Amino acid sequence: MIRFRLRPTEILLSLACGLPLAAAAGDPLDLAAPYLKGDWGQIKANVRYRYEYVDEEGNKQEANASTMRLRLGYLTPKFQGVQVYGEM
């Protein structure tokens, strides 16, 4: 197993370099937004990836977790001034 230990300065440097690139690229689902909207309503989607590493002091075991969350939603068109939004 390969173990990476990053110091706080390395983490901050990575964030400083990566955040402007991520902001420039934007959310890929934003590019598809015009195709997910119409007279029938609007489909919304959100994807989030997360990685977590735990190495507690006093505990000999380490833990790694890699998760991805997908949220899908539907927004109805307005009907007599009322809209409904459902998400799963």
C-alpha positions in Angstrom: 0.0 0.0 0.0 1.3 3.4 -0.9 1.0 6.1 1.8 1.0 9.8 1.1 1.6 12.2 4.0 1.1 15.8 3.0 2.2 18.7 5.1 -0.1 21.7 5.6 2.1 23.9 3.3 1.8 21.3 0.5 -2.0 21.1 0.9 -2.3 24.9 0.8 -0.1 25.1 -2.3 -2.2 22.4 -4.0 -5.4 24.3 -3.3 -3.9 27.6 -4.4 -2.9 26.1 -7.8 -6.0 23.9 -8.3 -8.8 26.3 -7.3 -8.3 28.8 -10.2 -8.2 25.9 -12.7 -11.4 24.4 -11.3 -13.2 27.7 -11.3 -12.2 28.3 -14.9 -13.4 24.9 -16.0 -16.7 25.3 -14.3 -19.2 22.5 -13.6 -19.7 20.1 -16.5 -23.4 20.0 -15.8 -23.6 23.7 -16.4 -22.7 23.1 -20.1 -25.7 20.7 -20.3 -28.1 23.0 -18.5 -29.8 24.4 -21.7 -30.7 20.8 -22.7 -32.1 19.9 -19.3 -34.7 22.7 -19.3 -38.0 23.1 -21.2 -41.7 23.7 -21.1 -42.0 20.4 -19.2 -39.8 21.6 -16.3 -36.2 21.4 -15.4 -33.9 18.5 -14.4 -31.1 19.3 -11.9 -28.1 17.2 -11.1 -25.1 17.6 -8.8 -22.1 15.2 -8.5 -19.5 15.5 -5.7 -16.4 13.3 -5.1 -14.8 13.2 -1.7 -11.6 11.4 -0.4 -10.8 11.1 3.3 -7.8 9.7 5.1 -7.8 9.1 8.8 -4.7 8.4 10.9 -5.7 8.8 14.6 -3.1 9.1 17.3 -3.2 6.1 19.6 -4.9 3.9 17.0 -2.7 1.6 14.9 -5.2 1.4 12.0 -5.5 3.9 9.2 -8.6 4.4 7.2 -9.2 5.6 3.6 -12.6 6.5 2.2 -13.6 7.4 -1.3 -17.2 8.5 -1.9 -19.2 10.0 -4.7 -22.6 11.7 -4.2 -25.1 12.1 -7.0 -28.1 14.3 -6.4 -30.9 14.3 -9.0 -33.8 16.7 -8.9 -36.8 17.8 -10.9 -38.4 21.3 -10.9 -41.9 21.5 -12.3 -43.0 24.3 -14.5 -45.1 27.1 -12.8 -48.8 26.3 -12.5 -50.9 29.1 -11.1 -47.9 30.6 -9.5 -46.7 27.4 -7.7 -43.7 25.2 -8.5 -42.7 22.0 -6.9 -39.1 20.7 -6.5 -38.2 17.1 -5.7 -34.8 15.7 -5.1 -33.3 12.2 -4.4 
